[in-house]
Amino acid sequence: MKTRFTFLFFLALGHCLLCPLAVSTVGAQSVRFQPQQLDASPGRVVYAVAAADIDNDGRTDAVAVTEDSVVWYQAPRWRKRVLLSGVTARDNVCIAPYDIDRNGRIDLALGAGWPKNGGTIQWLSPGDSIDAPWNVHEISAEPWTHRMRWGKVLGSDEPQLVVSPLNASIREGVRLLAFSIPPNPHNDRWRPTVLDASLDRLHNHLCVERTAIGFAPIPPGDATANQEITLTASAAGISAILPDSKDPGRFRRVDLLPGAEGEEPNARGAGEVRTGMLKSGQPFIATIEPMHGTHAVVYKMGEFFAAEAPERTVLTDDLRGGHALACADIDGDGSDEVIVGYREPNPRVGILLFDHQPDGTWREQRIGSEVACEDLVVADFNADGRLDILSGGRATHNVVLYVNQGPATP
């Protein structure tokens, strides 16, 4: 069912051609941010943050996941409310908003039991009032459950909950699972599809359309035309889990980018993966290498099976505990910026933004040092048309919203 594939140019050229082609430059700010601390200490660790309209009022609220609680901060004044506390297996570790029961209200998928207390997977639905605790519904359990995202990886109109454990839980490797929402999600069994079981140290994944990484679109009418692919960041680097063109119910693994080289598993591959687009229409993949690593890297993705390997740019090799990543057009110039969060001081913790310049270099900007960044998400939280950055801290234990103030004055 799962077969390893490697792109021909990597077989021919090898990892030696994937060397840095440009060095990021440090310059003046391109965007101004105002840090706003929403919570000084919601828990011991803020494992994950999310953007979602929790109260269904049309505004984007902030959500934070700690070791034993899920809390939200109600826009626009950011009043803190507790969705649940002390009712899931410690530690809660990941979250994914979606209207699971199809009633027009946001629900939340939640992974708990981190790191190895059974890896419970559940979903949460709103209580009877805005202040009432939310209801917990069982989905499944998988050891080492670490990340979850919604994606249309099985080709249906409704997305699946794609869950990736960190470490191998079976002999072959990590089971990357896609759970379809059943007709009655409250009572029916959630049936998983195993997308892949060959990887190890799978720190994160991302569900994207094929064109996001340079694949040609599938012609309309093909069985896989509407099927997203899953990018994985693991000790093997960046891989794509693709539906088989002859049988969309089967999947194959394609290794795209090798990531870091190292003797130990923790020193190899990649820990984070996101996709972005430059103003020219050039797609790119951003990574942090290796897991919890030192390097933020961008790969310009060209035609597959071409004679040249993707252009590799090291944005910085000075991270400590690189752990959060996003790509978005923060400054409104038509090109996506790369936002990188790290959680160990060097000499400060914080969040960096890399802005692509007309000459092809990337300009580095420090957004702030208020958060030992465990996770971040980009969204327009104050409805002013600008993208803001919500971040959660590990050693700093806090939740900080960086409000986009617009382009910096030259």
C-alpha positions as CSV (number, residue, x, y, z in Angstrom):
1,M,0.0,0.0,0.0
2,K,2.8,2.4,0.9
3,T,5.7,2.6,-1.5
4,R,8.8,4.8,-1.3
5,F,9.5,7.1,-4.2
6,T,12.3,9.6,-4.6
7,F,12.4,12.4,-7.2
8,L,14.8,11.6,-10.0
9,F,16.8,14.8,-9.6
10,F,17.7,13.8,-6.0
11,L,18.9,10.5,-7.2
12,A,21.0,12.1,-9.9
13,L,22.3,15.2,-8.0
14,G,22.3,14.2,-4.4
15,H,22.0,16.4,-1.3
16,C,25.3,18.2,-2.1
17,L,23.6,20.6,-4.5
18,L,21.1,21.7,-1.8
19,C,23.4,24.4,-0.5
20,P,22.6,27.9,0.6
21,L,22.2,30.3,-2.3
22,A,21.5,33.5,-0.4
23,V,22.0,34.9,3.0
24,S,19.3,36.8,4.7
25,T,20.0,40.4,5.4
26,V,19.0,42.3,8.5
27,G,17.5,45.7,7.9
28,A,14.8,48.2,8.9
29,Q,11.4,46.9,9.9
30,S,9.0,46.2,7.0
31,V,5.9,45.9,9.3
32,R,5.2,47.4,12.7
33,F,3.6,45.2,15.4
34,Q,2.1,46.0,18.8
35,P,2.5,43.2,21.3
36,Q,-0.6,42.6,23.4
37,Q,-0.4,40.0,26.1
38,L,-3.7,38.2,26.3
39,D,-2.7,36.0,29.2
40,A,0.4,36.0,31.4
41,S,0.1,32.4,32.4
42,P,-2.8,30.2,31.3
43,G,-0.8,27.1,32.2
44,R,2.6,25.5,32.5
45,V,3.0,25.2,28.7
46,V,0.9,26.8,25.9
47,Y,1.2,23.9,23.5
48,A,-0.9,25.2,20.7
49,V,-2.9,28.3,19.6
50,A,-5.7,28.6,17.0
51,A,-7.9,31.2,15.4
52,A,-11.7,30.5,15.4
53,D,-15.0,32.2,15.8
54,I,-15.9,30.4,19.0
55,D,-19.1,32.4,19.9
56,N,-20.3,32.6,16.3
57,D,-20.5,36.5,16.3
58,G,-18.5,36.9,13.1
59,R,-15.3,37.9,14.9
60,T,-12.1,35.8,15.1
61,D,-11.3,34.7,18.6
62,A,-8.0,33.4,20.0
63,V,-7.8,29.8,21.4
64,A,-4.9,28.4,23.5
65,V,-4.2,24.8,24.6
66,T,-2.3,24.1,27.8
67,E,-1.4,20.9,29.5
68,D,-4.8,20.5,31.2
69,S,-7.1,23.2,29.7
70,V,-8.5,24.7,26.6
71,V,-9.2,28.5,26.9
72,W,-10.4,31.2,24.5
73,Y,-10.1,34.9,24.5
74,Q,-13.2,36.6,23.2
75,A,-12.7,39.3,20.6
76,P,-12.6,42.2,20.6
77,R,-11.7,42.8,24.3
78,W,-10.1,39.4,24.8
79,R,-12.0,38.3,27.8
80,K,-10.7,34.9,28.9
81,R,-13.1,32.0,29.2
82,V,-12.4,28.3,29.9
83,L,-13.8,25.7,27.5
84,L,-12.6,22.8,29.6
85,S,-10.2,22.1,32.3
86,G,-8.9,18.8,33.9
87,V,-11.2,16.5,31.9
88,T,-8.8,15.1,29.3
89,A,-5.6,13.0,29.7
90,R,-2.6,15.3,30.4
91,D,-1.1,16.8,28.4
92,N,-3.3,18.4,25.7
93,V,-1.0,19.0,22.8
94,C,-2.8,20.0,19.5
95,I,-6.1,21.4,18.3
96,A,-8.0,21.9,15.0
97,P,-11.2,24.0,14.6
98,Y,-14.0,22.8,12.3
99,D,-17.8,22.5,12.3
100,I,-17.8,18.8,13.0
101,D,-21.5,18.2,13.7
102,R,-22.5,20.5,10.8
103,N,-24.8,22.8,12.9
104,G,-23.1,26.1,11.8
105,R,-21.0,26.4,15.0
106,I,-17.3,25.8,15.4
107,D,-16.2,22.7,17.2
108,L,-12.7,21.7,18.2
109,A,-10.7,18.5,17.6
110,L,-8.2,18.0,20.4
111,G,-5.2,15.7,20.9
112,A,-4.3,14.8,24.4
113,G,-2.3,12.3,26.5
114,W,1.0,13.8,25.5
115,P,3.6,12.5,25.4
116,K,2.7,8.8,25.9
117,N,-0.4,8.3,28.0
118,G,-2.3,6.8,25.1
119,G,-2.6,9.7,22.7
120,T,-6.3,10.3,23.0
121,I,-8.2,12.0,20.1
122,Q,-11.5,13.7,20.8
123,W,-13.7,16.6,19.7
124,L,-15.3,19.3,21.7
125,S,-18.7,20.9,21.1
126,P,-20.2,24.0,22.7
127,G,-22.0,23.9,26.0
128,D,-25.5,25.3,26.7
129,S,-24.3,28.8,27.3
130,I,-21.2,30.9,26.5
131,D,-19.8,30.3,29.9
132,A,-20.7,26.6,30.1
133,P,-17.9,23.9,29.8
134,W,-17.8,22.3,26.4
135,N,-18.7,18.6,25.8
136,V,-16.1,16.0,25.1
137,H,-16.7,13.3,22.5
138,E,-14.3,10.4,21.8
139,I,-12.8,9.9,18.4
140,S,-10.0,7.4,18.9
141,A,-6.6,6.9,20.5
142,E,-3.1,6.7,19.0
143,P,0.2,6.6,20.9
144,W,2.4,9.7,20.6
145,T,-0.4,11.8,19.0
146,H,1.3,15.2,18.3
147,R,-0.3,17.2,15.5
148,M,-3.7,17.4,13.7
149,R,-5.1,19.3,10.8
150,W,-8.2,19.2,8.5
151,G,-7.7,18.3,4.9
152,K,-9.5,16.8,1.9
153,V,-7.0,14.0,1.6
154,L,-9.5,11.3,0.7
155,G,-11.1,13.3,-2.2
156,S,-14.5,13.9,-0.6
157,D,-16.2,17.3,-0.3
158,E,-15.8,17.2,3.5
159,P,-12.4,17.3,5.0
160,Q,-10.9,14.6,7.2
161,L,-9.0,15.0,10.5
162,V,-5.4,14.1,9.7
163,V,-3.4,13.1,12.8
164,S,0.3,12.5,13.0
165,P,2.0,10.9,16.0
166,L,5.6,11.9,16.7
167,N,7.3,8.6,17.2
168,A,6.7,5.2,15.6
169,S,3.9,3.3,17.4
170,I,4.1,0.2,15.3
171,R,7.0,-1.8,13.9
172,E,6.9,-0.1,10.5
173,G,6.8,3.5,11.7
174,V,4.4,6.4,12.5
175,R,0.8,5.8,11.4
176,L,-0.4,9.0,9.6
177,L,-4.2,8.7,10.0
178,A,-7.1,10.4,8.3
179,F,-10.4,10.2,10.2
180,S,-13.6,10.8,8.2
181,I,-16.4,12.5,10.0
182,P,-19.2,9.9,10.3
183,P,-22.9,10.8,9.6
184,N,-23.6,11.1,13.3
185,P,-20.2,12.2,14.8
186,H,-21.7,12.1,18.4
187,N,-22.5,8.4,18.3
188,D,-21.0,6.8,15.1
189,R,-17.5,5.3,15.0
190,W,-14.8,7.5,13.4
191,R,-13.1,5.2,10.9
192,P,-9.4,6.0,10.2
193,T,-7.6,5.6,6.9
194,V,-3.8,4.9,7.2
195,L,-2.1,7.3,4.7
196,D,1.4,6.2,5.6
197,A,3.3,4.1,8.1
198,S,6.9,4.4,7.0
199,L,8.2,7.5,8.7
200,D,9.7,8.2,12.2
201,R,10.2,11.4,14.2
202,L,7.2,13.0,12.3
203,H,7.0,16.4,14.0
204,N,4.4,18.1,11.9
205,H,2.4,17.8,8.7
206,L,0.4,20.0,6.4
207,C,-2.5,19.3,4.0
208,V,-2.3,21.4,0.7
209,E,-3.4,21.4,-2.9
210,R,-0.9,19.9,-5.3
211,T,-0.2,23.3,-7.0
212,A,1.1,24.7,-3.6
213,I,4.4,22.8,-4.2
214,G,4.7,23.0,-7.9
215,F,2.8,19.9,-9.0
216,A,0.7,20.3,-12.1
217,P,-3.1,20.4,-11.4
218,I,-5.0,17.2,-12.0
219,P,-7.4,17.5,-15.0
220,P,-11.1,17.8,-14.1
221,G,-12.8,14.5,-14.0
222,D,-9.8,12.6,-12.7
223,A,-10.7,10.8,-9.5
224,T,-7.9,12.6,-7.6
225,A,-8.6,16.1,-8.9
226,N,-10.0,17.4,-5.6
227,Q,-7.7,15.4,-3.4
228,E,-5.2,17.3,-1.3
229,I,-1.8,15.9,-0.5
230,T,-0.1,15.7,2.9
231,L,3.3,17.1,3.4
232,T,5.3,15.6,6.4
233,A,8.3,17.0,8.3
234,S,10.2,14.1,9.8
235,A,13.7,12.6,10.2
236,A,13.4,11.7,6.5
237,G,13.0,15.4,5.6
238,I,10.0,16.7,3.7
239,S,7.8,14.1,2.1
240,A,4.5,14.2,0.2
241,I,1.9,11.5,0.8
242,L,0.0,11.3,-2.5
243,P,-3.1,9.4,-3.7
244,D,-2.3,6.7,-6.2
245,S,-3.4,7.9,-9.7
246,K,-4.8,4.4,-10.5
247,D,-6.5,3.9,-7.1
248,P,-7.3,7.0,-5.0
249,G,-7.9,4.9,-2.0
250,R,-4.2,3.9,-1.9
251,F,-1.3,6.2,-1.1
252,R,2.4,6.5,-1.9
253,R,5.2,8.5,-0.3
254,V,7.4,10.8,-2.3
255,D,10.5,12.2,-0.6
256,L,10.9,15.8,-1.7
257,L,13.6,17.5,0.4
258,P,16.2,15.7,2.6
259,G,16.5,18.5,5.2
260,A,19.4,18.5,7.6
261,E,22.1,15.8,7.6
262,G,23.2,14.3,10.9
263,E,24.3,11.1,12.6
264,E,21.4,11.0,15.1
265,P,17.7,10.9,14.2
266,N,17.1,14.2,16.1
267,A,19.8,15.9,13.9
268,R,18.3,14.8,10.6
269,G,15.5,15.9,8.4
270,A,13.0,18.6,9.3
271,G,10.6,19.5,12.1
272,E,8.2,22.0,10.5
273,V,6.7,22.6,7.0
274,R,4.7,25.3,5.4
275,T,4.1,26.5,1.8
276,G,4.1,30.0,0.4
277,M,4.0,31.9,-2.8
278,L,6.1,34.8,-4.1
279,K,4.6,37.7,-6.1
280,S,6.0,36.2,-9.2
281,G,3.9,33.1,-8.8
282,Q,6.9,31.1,-7.6
283,P,5.8,28.5,-4.9
284,F,8.1,27.7,-2.1
285,I,8.4,25.4,0.9
286,A,9.6,26.7,4.2
287,T,11.1,24.4,6.9
288,I,12.8,24.4,10.2
289,E,15.8,21.9,10.2
290,P,16.2,19.6,12.0
291,M,13.4,19.0,14.5
292,H,13.6,21.7,17.2
293,G,16.4,23.0,15.1
294,T,18.7,25.8,14.2
295,H,18.0,26.5,10.5
296,A,15.0,28.2,8.9
297,V,15.1,27.3,5.2
298,V,13.2,28.2,2.1
299,Y,13.1,26.0,-1.1
300,K,11.9,27.4,-4.3
301,M,9.9,24.7,-5.9
302,G,10.2,24.3,-9.7
303,E,9.1,21.7,-12.2
304,F,9.3,18.2,-10.8
305,F,11.7,15.7,-12.4
306,A,13.7,18.7,-13.7
307,A,17.5,18.5,-14.1
308,E,18.1,21.0,-11.2
309,A,17.4,20.6,-7.6
310,P,15.2,23.3,-5.8
311,E,17.0,26.5,-4.9
312,R,17.7,26.4,-1.2
313,T,18.1,29.5,0.9
314,V,19.0,29.5,4.6
315,L,17.1,32.3,6.2
316,T,19.0,31.9,9.5
317,D,21.1,29.2,11.1
318,D,21.0,30.8,14.5
319,L,17.8,29.5,16.0
320,R,17.6,27.5,19.2
321,G,14.6,25.3,19.6
322,G,12.9,26.3,16.3
323,H,9.3,25.2,16.8
324,A,6.8,27.4,15.0
325,L,6.4,28.4,11.4
326,A,3.9,30.2,9.1
327,C,3.9,31.7,5.6
328,A,1.6,34.6,4.9
329,D,1.5,38.0,3.1
330,I,1.9,40.1,6.3
331,D,2.8,43.4,4.6
332,G,0.4,43.1,1.7
333,D,3.1,43.3,-1.1
334,G,1.9,40.2,-2.9
335,S,4.6,37.9,-1.6
336,D,4.3,35.7,1.4
337,E,6.6,36.3,4.3
338,V,8.1,33.5,6.5
339,I,7.4,33.8,10.2
340,V,9.6,31.7,12.5
341,G,9.1,31.1,16.3
342,Y,11.8,29.6,18.6
343,R,11.7,28.8,22.3
344,E,15.3,28.8,23.6
345,P,17.2,32.1,24.2
346,N,20.0,33.1,21.8
347,P,20.4,35.5,23.6
348,R,16.6,36.1,23.5
349,V,13.6,34.0,22.7
350,G,11.1,35.2,20.1
351,I,9.6,35.5,16.7
352,L,11.3,36.5,13.4
353,L,9.9,37.6,10.1
354,F,11.6,37.2,6.8
355,D,10.5,39.4,3.9
356,H,11.4,38.6,0.3
357,Q,13.2,41.5,-1.4
358,P,13.3,42.5,-5.1
359,D,16.9,41.4,-5.4
360,G,16.0,37.9,-4.2
361,T,17.4,38.1,-0.7
362,W,15.3,37.9,2.5
363,R,15.3,40.7,5.0
364,E,15.1,39.6,8.7
365,Q,12.9,41.5,11.2
366,R,12.5,40.7,14.9
367,I,8.8,40.8,15.7
368,G,9.3,40.4,19.4
369,S,11.0,38.6,22.3
370,E,8.0,38.3,24.7
371,V,7.3,34.7,23.9
372,A,9.4,31.5,24.1
373,C,7.4,30.4,21.0
374,E,5.9,27.0,21.1
375,D,3.3,27.7,18.5
376,L,1.9,30.5,16.4
377,V,-1.0,31.2,14.0
378,V,-1.6,34.0,11.5
379,A,-5.1,35.6,11.1
380,D,-6.8,39.0,11.1
381,F,-7.9,39.1,14.7
382,N,-9.1,42.7,14.8
383,A,-10.9,42.8,11.4
384,D,-8.8,45.7,10.1
385,G,-7.7,43.9,6.9
386,R,-4.2,43.2,8.2
387,L,-2.8,39.8,9.3
388,D,-1.8,39.5,13.0
389,I,0.2,36.8,14.8
390,L,-1.0,34.9,17.8
391,S,1.7,33.1,19.7
392,G,1.9,30.8,22.7
393,G,4.9,30.3,25.0
394,R,6.7,27.4,26.6
395,A,9.2,28.7,29.2
396,T,7.3,32.1,29.2
397,H,3.9,30.3,29.7
398,N,2.1,33.2,28.0
399,V,-0.2,34.1,25.1
400,V,0.7,37.2,23.1
401,L,-1.1,38.7,20.1
402,Y,1.1,40.7,17.8
403,V,-1.2,43.3,16.2
404,N,-0.2,44.3,12.7
405,Q,0.1,48.1,12.6
406,G,0.8,48.3,8.9
407,P,4.0,49.1,6.9
408,A,6.8,50.8,8.8
409,T,7.5,54.4,7.9
410,P,10.6,54.6,5.7
